[in-house]
Amino acid sequence: MEVGTMNKSELIESLAAKKGLSFKKAEEVVNAIFASMTDALLSGDRIEIRGFGSFVVKAYDAYTGRNPKTGESISVREKKLPFFKVGKELKEKVSGY
């Protein structure tokens, strides 16, 4: 089985083909979904898509790190990163159960 990568353009093409939409209309739908998800995460909301997974924003505290090349101590500021947790149904489908 060959493993590939589906990019945004291929996702739009797939949606257009499966639902009989023009590429432009499918692109509007995909962009609207991504924009809504981004807005929700920026607002601190959790996104849960049953059977697929959930998206949350995790906060990480600041810490003192080390530059691996020089060994110099550096300050790493606090940050927030999006995190995806796969749902049980998707995990089982991918695993072939």
Steps between C-alpha positions, in 0.01 A plus 500: 500500500646834395479775758440852374396837625169667432544875481229765516459516123453122478246514784305764306516289181380193690206689653407647162506156334309319776227764532479621141616851585712737301858537621422862600196401710687212666788740575256742668362217715845376608622854572185574704548185708868574565422864587227394744731248665781757526263758653376245754854407608602867523199556727617220729228259392548126457390346172359148518403307189348173615659197339793709372673676788532821695711813476609702802754769576758400760690763698867443581682696771821690439822315580876525477637296212842443355638577156624160380782652292649732762368359828385852589188529719209673329156609614212339318183702544160352572301385201173350390484227238211321330474131584298225328381189679377225268155353568440133573310429176768658278775323692326166447443565127864592445613195698275274294274378781 
